[in-house]
Amino acid sequence: SVHWHGLYAPSEVDGAMEEGTPMLAPGASARYTFAAKPSGTFWYHS
């Protein structure tokens, strides 16, 4: 999963396990679909 800093992403795609985002199994993939707001340059990590 990916965790975003400063980007207002829905909790389902935020990647914060304490927020309830499910973990991906090894070798699995996921597609993140959301409107990135506000526009800009942000920090993220997995």
C-alpha positions, -999 to +999 in steps of 0.1 A: +000+000+000+010+036-004+007+062+024+004+099+013+015+130+032-003+163+026-026+148+000-063+145+008-068+109-002-098+088+009-089+065+039-095+034+016-064+043-005-043+061+022-023+030+032-024+038+069-031+004+086-045+021+117-071+037+094-084+003+083-067+000+049-064-037+042-029-051+036-020-065+002-008-101+000+028-106-013+027-105-051-008-089-051-015-055-068-040-027-063-052+002-083-056+036-066-083+058-082-091+092-067-090+129-075-057+142-062-064+175-043-049+199-039-026+197-068+012+199-061+042+178-051+038+155-021+057+129-002+046+093-002+060+059+009+050+023+010 
